[in-house]
Structure formats: structure tokens, C-alpha cells
């Protein structure tokens, strides 16, 4: 679990940095105009490995579920700021720049 968590957390930090410096070919995943943050995939993965864990007791399967759980947990915790503030902190304009978001 710890290995999956560490590799995924570090990988997500690297990926976000590469997206923000506009590395060719990398970008956000969207459903229409709604961005799908990686915590979404983390929640889905946690549900996918947690539910079978209620009935499956095999040691081999438990090891793979532990890896999946670590990866899912890293995807969710990497976006703690988004979860706590309930705002898209990655899409927010930089300090001193004009906002491109429509006002309500």
C-alpha cells in the first residue's frame, strides 16, 4: 500500500506540474466542459477495491487490493485543497491576473 501511495502521489505532483507548464500532449480530462479531477478516479478506485474486500479473504488478492487502495488514496489526498475548499484551485487565475470565469 505504501509503495503504491508514494509512487502515485509523486507521479500526480509531476503530472500536474507538467500540465501547468504546458508540456505538449498533456492536459486535463473533461466530461464536456466539466473537469474530472484525479480525486474522482481515486474515489472510484477506493470503492472498487473496498467493496470486494468485504467478501474476498485470499492473501494474494488482499495484496493487490492493498496496492489499489494506496493508489486510490494518493489520488484523493493529492487534491485535499480542492476537497477542503470545494473550489477548483488548479483552474483559479494567478494572483494579479484578470479572471476569465463568468460571474454569477
Secondary structure in CASP SS format (residue, H / E / C, confidence):
PFRMAT SS
TARGET T0000
AUTHOR 0000-0000-0000
METHOD secondary structure of the structure
MODEL  1
X C 1.00
X H 1.00
X H 1.00
X H 1.00
X H 1.00
X H 1.00
X H 1.00
X H 1.00
X H 1.00
X H 1.00
X H 1.00
X H 1.00
X H 1.00
X H 1.00
X H 1.00
X H 1.00
X H 1.00
X H 1.00
X H 1.00
X H 1.00
X C 1.00
X C 1.00
X C 1.00
X C 1.00
X C 1.00
X C 1.00
X C 1.00
X C 1.00
X C 1.00
X E 1.00
X E 1.00
X C 1.00
X C 1.00
X E 1.00
X E 1.00
X C 1.00
X C 1.00
X H 1.00
X H 1.00
X H 1.00
X H 1.00
X H 1.00
X H 1.00
X H 1.00
X H 1.00
X H 1.00
X H 1.00
X H 1.00
X H 1.00
X H 1.00
X H 1.00
X H 1.00
X C 1.00
X C 1.00
X C 1.00
X C 1.00
X C 1.00
X C 1.00
X H 1.00
X H 1.00
X H 1.00
X H 1.00
X H 1.00
X H 1.00
X H 1.00
X H 1.00
X H 1.00
X H 1.00
X H 1.00
X H 1.00
X H 1.00
X H 1.00
X H 1.00
X H 1.00
X H 1.00
X H 1.00
X H 1.00
X C 1.00
X C 1.00
X H 1.00
X H 1.00
X H 1.00
X H 1.00
X H 1.00
X H 1.00
X C 1.00
X C 1.00
X C 1.00
X C 1.00
X C 1.00
X C 1.00
X C 1.00
X C 1.00
X C 1.00
X C 1.00
X C 1.00
X C 1.00
X C 1.00
X C 1.00
X C 1.00
X C 1.00
X C 1.00
X C 1.00
X C 1.00
END
